[in-house]
């Protein structure tokens, strides 16, 4: 977990007391406790302290800071989007030669960034020695997942247009003439081309 002292504010213009107040709220203190612990005067009545603490907690910049803190407080065991993209990129760029030693034999190393691409690794003993085999994950599947993460497919589909329908705005007189001229080419709904009457 990130430590609170590592969670420096990015751009909120908070005073040092406001920052401590926000951090105290983030730690789980009540508004009253956060107010007093942040260094604000506790010489007021509890009702006044509660009112002031409530007003401060409702300020936009305090809310922004709390949202920022919550976003930063991600468990380090959960991979970020960047980490996942990096992993998928390593899988799709992996090449079998990255797992070969100088003699052409297979070699796995913890330091190899492409190791995530390994789907299967097998060692069998034969009368000729150890036989090693390796199978890599599909680079196409990695690319597919990366495209989905980047919403590339959605963007491509959004770019497609159905050009089978044409809308033409005409006057009533033009509409009659257009209907008469086009009528012989139109296929009535539910009929196939071979069932169409020849009106020529």
LOVEXPA-737952 format. One record per residue: x, y, z of N, C-alpha, C, O, CB in turn. Coordinates in pm, whole numbers, plus 50000, padded with zeros to 5 digits. Glycine has a CB too. Layout:
residues N
XYZXYZXYZXYZXYZ/...
end
This chain:
residues 200
500844988150000500005000050000500885012550000501975012650057499045000050123/500385023049935501095035649939500925041850077499855040950137500595045349829/501975047950126501905054650255501305068450237501435074450130503295055650320/500645073550342499995086450331500975097650301500635107250232499245089550458/502205096550353503165107250326503685106750182504385115950139504335106250424/503355095950107503735095149966502635100849877502815102149756504035080749927/501495104149937500355108649860500315123849853499385130149902499055103249920/501315129549793501385144149784500265149249694499945142949594502755148849732/499685160849730498615166149645499135170149509500245175249497497955178049712/498325167849405498775170749269498595185349233499515191649180498025162149171/497425190849261497235204549216496215212049298495905223649268496835204749073/495675205749401494695212549483495395222749571496435219849630493905202449569/494825234449578495435245349656494935244649800494115252749842495115259249594/495445235049872495055233350012496105239450103497305239050075494845218550046/495645245050212496575249350316497075236750387496525225950368495895259450417/498105238250468498635226550538497585220550632497515208350647499905230350617/496775229150695495725224050784494655216650705494175206150747495095235550864/494285222250589493285215550505493785202050456493045192250451492915224350385/495075201650421495665188950376495625178650489495265167150467497115191050328/495985182950611495945173750725494505169350753494255157750787496555180350851/493575178650738492165175550759491705164750660491055155050698491295188350744/492065166650533491685156850431492325143250459491675132850447492105161850291/493605143350496494295130750528493645123850649493505111650651495775133350557/493245131750747492605126050866491275119650830490945108850880492385136850972/490495126350744489235120450698489495107450622488775097550636488455130450609/490545107850542490895095950463491285084250553491015072750521492035099150366/491925087350665492335076950761491125070850833491235060250893493315082650864/489965077750826488765072450890488315080051011487385075851081488995058450928/488965091451038488535099451153487175105751124486805107651008489585110351186/486455109051230485225116651214485605130951175486765134851190484355116451346/484645138551126484935152451088485445160451207486375168451194483685159151029/484835158151324485275165251446486715161751478487535170651501484355161751566/487045148751479488415144351510489405149651407490505154051442488495128951515/489015149151280489895153851172490165168751187491295173251166489265151051033/489155176351225489285190851244490275194051356491195202051338487925197051275/490055187851468490895190651586492325185751562493285192851592490305183951713/492465173551508493795167851484494575175751378495805175751379493655153251440/493845182351287494515190251182495095203151236495885209751167493545193351070/494725207051360495295219051419494335230651428494725241551471496465223151343/493085228551386492095239251400491725240651548491825231151624490825236551314/491315252351585491035255251727489915246351781488885244251716490655270051744/490145241351900489135233151967488525240752084487855234952170489745219852015/488755253952087488235262252195486755265452177486115271052266489035275052205/486205261952060484795264452035483955253552101484475243452149484505265051883/482655255852102481755245352149481785234052047482115236051931480285250652168/481445222052092481455210552002480515212551884480795207951773481065197752077/479415219551908478455222251799479105230951692478915228651572477185229151855/479885240851736480575249751640481685242251568481865243951448481155262051711/482435234051640483495225851578482875216751472483395215651360484245217351685/481775210251507481105201251413480615208651289480725203651176479925194151481/480065220651311479575228751199480725232651106480615231350984478845241351250/481815237551165482975241751085483605229951010483985231050894484025248351175/483705218551080484285206551018483415201850903483925197550799484455195251122/482085202450921481155198250816481255207350694481255202650581479715198250870/481345220450718481475230050608482785227950531482805228550408481415244450661/483865225350605485155222950540485135210050458485655209550347486275222450644/484535199650515484475186750445483655187750317483865179950223483885176050536/482715197250313481845198750196482485206950085481945207749974480545205250237/483635213050113484305221350012484785212549896485235201249914485495229050073/484665218249776485045210849655486475206049655486765194849614484825219249535/487405214549702488815210649698489135199549798490055191649776489695222749725/488375199049909488575188050005488045175049943488675164549954487845191150141/486895175949877486335164149811487255159049701487445146949685484945167249753/487825168349625488765164549518489975157349576490445147349521489225177049439/490485162649687491665156649751491345142649802492155133449789492175165549867/490155140949861489765127649909489635117749793490045106249804488425128449987/489075122449682488945113849563490335109949511490565098549470488145120949452/491255119849515492635117249470493315106949561493995097949514493455130349469/493105108449691493695099049787493145084949767493895075149774493425103649930/491855083949742491255070749721491805064249595492005052149591489735071949712/492045072349493492595067049368494035062449388494465052349330492515077549257/494785069849468496185066349492496325054149581497315046849573496915078049553/495335052049668495445041249767495025027949707494135021249759494585044449890/495655024249599495385011449535496395001349585497595004149590495435012649379/495924989849621496814979149667497814975949556497424973749442496004966449707/499084975749591500124973649491500084959749428500724957449326501474975749553/499324950549489499224937149429498274937049311498254927449234498774926949532/497454947649294496534948449181497244955749068497714966949086495194955749221/497314949448953498044955548842497244967248784496014967148780498334945148732/497984977248741497374988848678497104985848531497564975648479498275001448693/496384994548466496094992748323497404992748244497574984848151495155003948270/498315001548282499615002248212500364989048226500924984048129500475013848268/500364983348347501044970548368500424959548282501134951448223500994966448517/499084959348276498424949148196498724950848048498934941047977496914949548219/498754963248002499064965747862500514961747831500804956247725498854980647827/501404964547926502814960847910502964945647899503704940547816503654966148027/502234938547986502274923947986501774918447853502414909747794501434918348102/500634923447806500074918747679500994922347563501114914747466498684924747656/501644933947572502594937847466503784928447464504234924447356503074952347487/504294924647581505394915047587504984901647528505794895047462505864913147732/503744897647550503254884947495503194885647344503634876447275501874881347553/502654896347291502494896847144503814899347072503934896346953501504907647106/504804904847142506114907047079507094895547102508184895347045506724920047131/506704886147186507624875247221507974866847099507154864547009507004866347330/509204862247098509694853846990510424842047053511064843447158510644861846893/510324830446990510914818347048512424819947069512994813647158510644806346958/513074828346987514524830247001514894836847133516034835947178515054838546885/513924843547196514194849847324514364839547436514804842747546513054859447360/514024827047406514114816347505515194806247469515214795047521512774809347520/516094810247379517174801147337518514806047388518784818047391517204799747183/519364796447429520714800147472521644800347351521194798647238521244790347581/522924802347375523884803547265524004790847183524404791347067525234807347319/523674779347243523814766747170522514762747098522464752447031524214755647267/521474770947112520204767747047519244760247137518144756847096520444759846923/519674757547261518794750647355517814760347421518044772447423519614743447461/516744754847476515754763147541516194766947682516744758747756514404755947545/515944779247718516354784047849515324794047899514984803647830517764790447843/514834791748021513914801148084514664809048190515474803648265512704793648147/514384821948195515034830548292514004839748355513114844748287516174838548227/514124842148486513214851348554513404865648504512494873848513513434850748705/514584868548451514884882048405514364884748263514414896148216516364884448409/513874874348196513404876048059512034882848060511084877148113513324862247986/511914895048003510624901948006509544894747927508354897247946510784915947951/509954885747839508984878447757508464865947825507664858647766509604874747624/508894863247949508514850648015506994849348032506474838248041509184849748151/506284860648036504824860048048504174853947925503024849647929504254874148072/504924853447815504384847747692504384832547693503774826247606505184852647573/505054826347791505144811847797503824805947846503384808747958506314807347889/503204797847761501954791047799502264777547861501634773547959501024789447676/503224770547804503594757247854505104755347842505724759847746502844746047777/505674748447940507094744947938507204730747990506744727748100507964754948023/507804722147913507844707947949509254702447935509974705647841506864699847861/509644694248030510934687448025510694672448038510104667948136511904692748137/511144664947940510974650347943512354643847935513234648147861510054645447826/512504633348013513754625748009513634614847904512674607147902514104619648148/514634614247817514694603747715516044597047724516914601347801514444609447571/516224586647648517524579847651518624588547592519814585747611517444566647576/518234598947521519224608047464519464620347552520244629247518518774612547325/518794620747666518944632147757517594638647784516544632447768519914642447699/517634651147825516394658447855515884665447729516634672147658516624668747968/514594663647705513964670247592513084681447646512154679047723513124660047506/513394693747605512634705347652511754710647539512164711447424513574716447704/510534714147576509644720347477508954732447541508734732947662508574710147425/508634741847457508024754247504506914758147408507034756647287509074765547518/505834763147465504734768047382504384782047431504234784347552503484758347389/504244791347337503944805147373502464808147356501764801847277504774814647287/502004817847433500634822447417500444828447278501414832747215500264832847527/499224828547231498924834047099499134849147097498514856347177497484830547058/499994854147009500174868746999498904875546949498634887046983501344872046906/498114868246867496874874046815495864876446927495124886346925496264865046708/495824867247023494914869247137495354881147221494524888747271494864856547224/496664882847236497184894347311496824907347240496414917047304498714893247328/496964907447109496604919347030495114922047042494684933547055497004917446882/494324911347037492874912547049492494919047183491654928047187492204898647036/493124914547292492844920147424493284934747433492594943047492493534911847531/494444937747374494914951547373493934960547297493634971647340496324952547310/493454955547183492484963247105491204965747184490614976547177492144955946974/490774955447259489564957147341489794967247453488914975247483489134943647400/490974966847514491294976447620491324990747566490935000147634492644973047685/491784992147443491875005347382490555009247313490435020247258493015005747280/489565000147317488245002347254488375005147105487595012747048487515014047322/489364998847043489585000946899488424995246819487985001446722490914994446854/487934983446859486834977346785485594986246790484904987846689486504963446841/485324992046904484135000646918484265012746826483295017046764483965005247066/485495018246819485715029846732485545026246585484985033946507487105035746755/486025014246548485905009846409484435007846373483975012346268486704996846385/483705000946462482284998346437481495011346430480545012546352481714989246545/481885020946513481195033846511481415041046378480605049346338481655042646628/482535037946311482835044346183482075038446067481985044645961484295043346156/481525026346084480755020245977479395026845966478755029846067480595005146000/478945029045844477625034645822476845025345731477405018945643477705048845761/475555024745755474685016845669474285025545552473465034745567473425011545747/474855022745435474605031045317473525025245226473405029145110475875032745238/472725015845280471715009545195470465017945182469635015245094471354995945250/470285028145266469095036545261469495050545218470445056445269468395036845398/468725055945122468965069645076467715077745106466625073945065469325070044923/467865088645176466745097545205466845109645113467865116645111466735101845355/465775112045037465755123344945464565132244982463445127444995465655118644796/464815145044998463745154545029463315161144898464115167744831464215165245134/462045159244862461515164844737460155170944763459545168544867461435154044626/459685178944667458335184644676457305173944639457665163344589458195197244584/456025176944663454965167144632454955163344485454825151644452453605172644671/455105173444397455105170644252456285161944213456155152644134455135183744173/457445165044269458645157044239458495142944295458975133344235459905163744296/457835141644410457655128644473456855119444382457195107744368456975129944609/455765124844320454925116744230455735112144109455675100544069453685124744184/456495121744052457295118443934458375108143968458625098843892457935131143875/459015110044085460065100844130459505086944155460135076944120460735106144258/458315086244215457685073444243457355066144112457565054044101456405075344326/456835073544013456495067343884457745062243814457745051343757455755077443794/458825070243819460055066243748460795054843817461375046243751460975078243735/460785054943952461515044844025460685032244051461235021544078461995050444157/459375033544043458485022544078458795009644005458684998844062457085026444051/459175010843878459444998543802460734991643845460964980043810459515001743655/461594998943923462844992843969462764987444112463624979744156463965002943960/461734991644182461644987844323461054973944339460134970244267460814997844399/461584966444433461074953144464460114954544582460514959344688462234943044498/458844950644564457894951644676458424944044797459084933744782456504946444636/458124949044915458574942945039458124928445046456964925245021458054950645160/459054919745081458734905545098458824897444971458604885344975457374904045154/459154903844855459264896444730460704895944684461474905244707458384902844622/461084885144619462424883644563462424889144422461364891144362462884868844564/463604891544371463744897244238463034889244132462454894944040465184898244203/463054875944142462454867744037460934868344039460294864643941462914853444050/460344873044152458874873744161458354887144114457144889044104458414871244304/459264896744085458844910144050458194910243913458664903643821460024919744053/457074917843898456424919043770457224927843678457804937843722455014924443787/457274924443553457994932543456457074943843411456094941443341458474924043335/457384955943452456524967443419457084975443303456584986343274456364976543541/458084970443236458674978143125457864976642999458214982342896460124973843100/
end
